[in-house]
Amino acid sequence: MSVLFRKSFLFFFLADIISGFGVGMSTIGANWYLLDETGSTGAVGLMLALNVVSGFLVSPLTGILTDKFNRKVVIQITFILRAVSIGLLTAVFLIDGFALAYIYLFAIINGVGWSIYMSASRSLIQELLSEEELSKGNSLIEISLQVGMFMAGAASGFIYKFSGFETILLINSSMFVISSLLMVLVRYQSILLEDKREGYVQSFKKGIHYLASHRLTFLIGLVAIVPLVTTMIFNVVLPEYVSNTLKADSIVFGFSDMAYGIGGLMSGFIAAPLAKKMTENKAITIIFSLSVVTLMGLSINVFVIFIFLGSFLIGFSNSSIRIIMNTMLMEIVPKPLMGRAMSVWMGIALLLQTVIAGGLGLLIDVFSPNIGFICMGGLMLFGLVLHVSVSRSKKKEKYSYEVV
């Protein structure tokens, strides 16, 4: 794609792939490691809850940092701090062995780092690319995320089985170091997005006021986070589903995550052209419907082959929706407010993940992992209904404007 000829975007793209690989591999490894050590999906759910609560608590600050300071520098600092933190945690695991406190500390580090990175990186795209290039840029960033994730899915299962979780953590730390070095090569003219003298509370209120006065924009953002919440819940459900329902091991688990990543990778090539051909609203409606059917189908599945197919379709669906809707948001949200707007949506997503994932882990312990796919299907159905409602409101608003 032509945007890759922009050197700054190319280096950012590579940094995103490499950091995504490290995060994906450590997240997958941590899920299986904790399940191995405790035998409890509730413990995995609590780990995810800590991950998202920590991200939720810092989300108001991340939006302000993103809009007040150079977004490239914010990303670099995030990479460096995560590399150091994960490196130290690796040493603790090697010296002292498994402890719930250490794995939960890992989840907190991941949650804080991910929250800051998502807000800063998605806002940086607006500065690196023109409005006409946003669709291609979002597609490529989704490709980079999924390339990193599906490589991580395949690698994590093997590395965990033959070398252990500590090796996975060490690789994760190294990936952040490499990504930080690549960000040094990202050169662009940063614009002054926000008056640095403005107080943090006032700055945050300004972002909230924007979303409160643009109701449809806020609702579009809510629709966009539904697949994100579903993906995080998928990470809670999948380990126990593979182990209990399918009676398989960490390698099948890793390849299931790999299939999800391949589906996400394909979305990077298909989603934008599909939306252009049949309109964004129709494409999103069809893709949401595909996801609902797939998730409900997996709830009654007992064959390994179908978790690979199902993971592929879920990855394709969720990533396609994010590509299309993130492009829509970048086209309508002003650059100086994008970081704060994104942090509000991410905060809501993290809150939903905390409530749903924590409770879902306990439900799975009591019943079966299949109930997790039913809940995910219900969540995507809610996203579909909300999308249809917002689309109709947009049409009415446009019609009223044209009549006036």
HELIX and SHEET records of a PDB file:
HELIX    1   1 SER A    2  PHE A    5  5                                   4    
HELIX    2   2 LYS A    7  THR A   38  1                                  32    
HELIX    3   3 THR A   41  LYS A   68  1                                  28    
HELIX    4   4 ARG A   71  ASP A   96  1                                  26    
HELIX    5   5 LEU A  100  LEU A  128  1                                  29    
HELIX    6   6 GLU A  131  GLU A  133  5                                   3    
HELIX    7   7 LEU A  134  PHE A  162  1                                  29    
HELIX    8   8 PHE A  165  VAL A  184  1                                  20    
HELIX    9   9 TYR A  200  SER A  213  1                                  14    
HELIX   10  10 ARG A  215  GLU A  240  1                                  26    
HELIX   11  11 TYR A  241  THR A  245  3                                   5    
HELIX   12  12 SER A  250  MET A  278  1                                  29    
HELIX   13  13 GLU A  280  LEU A  298  1                                  19    
HELIX   14  14 VAL A  304  ILE A  332  1                                  29    
HELIX   15  15 LYS A  335  VAL A  366  1                                  32    
HELIX   16  16 ASN A  370  VAL A  403  1                                  34    
END                                                                             
